Amino acid sequence: MQDINIQWRTAETISKVAKAVVSGDEASEETETVSREPVLKWTDKPLLVFICDEASGCEAFDKIEELVLKDEKIALGMKAFRTVKMHPEHAAADPLLKDQGKGVPRMVFVNPAKMNFHVLEPKKVKPSALYSMMKRTAKGYWKESLDKVVKGHLKLLVQQDKLANQLKTLEAKKARVEEKDDEKKLGSIAKEIAQVEEDRKALRAKKAELWKLTPKKTA
């Protein structure tokens, strides 16, 4: 599928230490204190953290990648998440992940707005369970329905394929007419090609607009 472009970020932690806010005359480097409470490094999207062992080549990750690439809904749905890959030892040391499951490989979903964590242990990392958890997590963070956005995108992909086929047919027709040196027909075909290209441009704009998701509240 042309629209799959999942960017996995390799990270050693998803946490950082929150600094206390100091105001007035007390605001100085000497008086600034640090809270022991950890917070998320990223709060702009829900997180999907894939925990696997890189030392063994992370074969399980490759299997999941294959799974994702074969399921259009999952692949598209991941556009609503920040996708992170972590080693089990790093996850065990992370203050926010250390108690979130034990199996390897596993997936941890994080809602930054509510600081909710949901874990998919190895046996549950399957297409239906994965997509269900994606919808559940996204529902708690985004105003828009992830399932509706994904289905809307899939419909646009059908139109995209139709336009691609139309363009291919017109290009072939153009090549045949060029051999006959028929300027009138070439002009007509050129107009049709221009219209298809314009339709494809409008379709790309619709897809971009579809994924302008709105957080329910600032995390």
Disulfide bonds with the S-S distance in Angstrom:
Cys52-Cys58 1.82
